[in-house]
Every structure is written in C-alpha cells, then in structure tokens.
Amino acid sequence: MKKVVSAIVLFVSQLMTASTLYAAKDNILVSGTKSLLNDALFWVLILIPVGAAVAIAWQNFLKKGTDEPAEIAAKDKLIKKYMWAAVIGECSAAIVKLVLSYYGVTADI
C-alpha cells in the first residue's frame, strides 16, 4: 500500500512540476504522439470489425457442423458476445477520437 501511495505522490508531483515546454505545439513529442494516436486508432477502427466478422464466421462454421441444440445455443450466445464486443470496441474508439479532437488530434478516415 505504501508503494502505491508513494508512486501516486511521485506521479502527481512530477505533473505539478512539469515544464510547459512539453506542451508546445512544435514539440516533436507532441506531434509524434498525435501521429501515433491517429495511426493506432485508424487501425483499431479497421481491425475490430474484421476480427469480429472472422470470429463470427468461424462460430457459424462450427455451428453448422453440430446437431446438438445445447451446442447451437452456446454458439449463438458466443456470436452475440462477439457482436457486442465489436459494437463496444467501435464506440469506445469513437469516444477516444472525440476526446482527442478537442486536443487537436484529427483522424483522416
């Protein structure tokens, strides 16, 4: 517990004493981080639906080969979970993009 508290105190004290140089618009750290976030979110927004579609197609393929109703119901539940996970992932990425847009990070999608 003492380590956690000391780490939080150290982190907050570093935040309070940070130089304003790191927040400059022309700083390479700021522009590089913006580019990194832009590129990462671009690929996340592409990979989430593709991964969900592959997982759903695989579960449908497995469901096609079984005759037991319990297994079919389990596969249907898993497919619904994959769909919800894809929707939540896309919405969370959109929320992150919305928050980042307030900081001047815009995506070219």
C-alpha positions as CSV (number, residue, x, y, z in Angstrom):
1,M,0.0,0.0,0.0
2,K,2.9,2.3,0.8
3,K,4.4,1.7,-2.6
4,V,1.2,2.6,-4.3
5,V,0.7,5.8,-2.3
6,S,4.3,6.8,-2.9
7,A,4.0,6.2,-6.6
8,I,0.9,8.3,-6.8
9,V,2.5,11.1,-4.9
10,L,5.6,10.9,-7.1
11,F,3.4,11.0,-10.3
12,V,1.4,13.9,-9.1
13,S,4.5,15.9,-8.1
14,Q,6.0,15.3,-11.5
15,L,2.8,16.5,-13.1
16,M,2.9,19.7,-11.0
17,T,6.5,20.5,-11.8
18,A,6.4,19.6,-15.5
19,S,7.8,22.3,-17.7
20,T,5.5,23.9,-20.3
21,L,8.0,23.1,-23.0
22,Y,6.4,19.7,-23.4
23,A,3.1,21.3,-24.3
24,A,4.4,23.5,-27.1
25,K,2.8,22.9,-30.5
26,D,6.0,22.5,-32.4
27,N,7.4,20.0,-30.0
28,I,8.4,16.7,-31.6
29,L,6.9,14.7,-28.7
30,V,3.5,16.2,-29.1
31,S,3.4,15.9,-32.8
32,G,4.7,12.3,-32.7
33,T,2.2,11.3,-30.1
34,K,-0.6,12.8,-32.1
35,S,0.5,10.9,-35.2
36,L,0.8,7.7,-33.2
37,L,-2.7,8.0,-31.8
38,N,-4.1,8.9,-35.2
39,D,-2.5,5.8,-36.8
40,A,-3.3,3.5,-33.9
41,L,-7.0,4.5,-33.8
42,F,-7.2,4.2,-37.6
43,W,-6.1,0.6,-37.5
44,V,-8.2,-0.2,-34.4
45,L,-11.3,1.0,-36.2
46,I,-10.4,-1.3,-39.1
47,L,-9.3,-4.4,-37.2
48,I,-12.2,-4.5,-34.7
49,P,-15.0,-5.3,-37.3
50,V,-12.7,-7.5,-39.4
51,G,-11.8,-9.6,-36.3
52,A,-15.4,-9.8,-35.2
53,A,-16.5,-10.9,-38.6
54,V,-13.9,-13.6,-38.8
55,A,-14.8,-14.8,-35.3
56,I,-18.5,-14.8,-36.1
57,A,-17.9,-16.6,-39.4
58,W,-15.8,-19.3,-37.6
59,Q,-18.5,-19.8,-34.9
60,N,-21.1,-20.1,-37.7
61,F,-18.9,-22.7,-39.4
62,L,-18.6,-24.7,-36.2
63,K,-22.3,-24.4,-35.5
64,K,-23.1,-25.7,-39.0
65,G,-21.3,-29.0,-38.1
66,T,-23.2,-29.8,-34.9
67,D,-26.6,-31.3,-34.3
68,E,-26.9,-30.8,-30.6
69,P,-29.3,-28.0,-29.6
70,A,-27.2,-27.1,-26.5
71,E,-24.1,-26.5,-28.6
72,I,-26.0,-24.5,-31.1
73,A,-27.4,-22.3,-28.3
74,A,-23.9,-21.9,-26.9
75,K,-22.6,-20.9,-30.3
76,D,-25.4,-18.4,-30.7
77,K,-24.6,-16.8,-27.3
78,L,-20.9,-16.6,-28.3
79,I,-21.8,-14.9,-31.6
80,K,-23.9,-12.3,-29.7
81,K,-21.0,-11.7,-27.4
82,Y,-18.7,-11.1,-30.4
83,M,-21.2,-8.7,-31.8
84,W,-21.5,-6.8,-28.5
85,A,-17.7,-6.7,-28.2
86,A,-17.4,-5.2,-31.7
87,V,-20.0,-2.6,-31.0
88,I,-18.4,-1.6,-27.7
89,G,-15.0,-1.5,-29.2
90,E,-16.1,0.7,-32.1
91,C,-18.0,3.0,-29.7
92,S,-15.0,3.3,-27.3
93,A,-12.7,4.1,-30.2
94,A,-15.1,6.7,-31.4
95,I,-15.2,8.2,-27.9
96,V,-11.4,8.3,-27.8
97,K,-11.4,10.1,-31.2
98,L,-14.0,12.6,-29.9
99,V,-11.9,13.4,-26.8
100,L,-8.7,13.7,-28.9
101,S,-10.4,16.0,-31.3
102,Y,-10.7,18.6,-28.5
103,Y,-6.9,18.4,-28.3
104,G,-6.4,19.0,-32.0
105,V,-5.8,15.3,-33.0
106,T,-7.9,14.7,-36.0
107,A,-8.1,11.5,-38.0
108,D,-8.1,11.2,-41.7
109,I,-10.6,8.3,-42.1
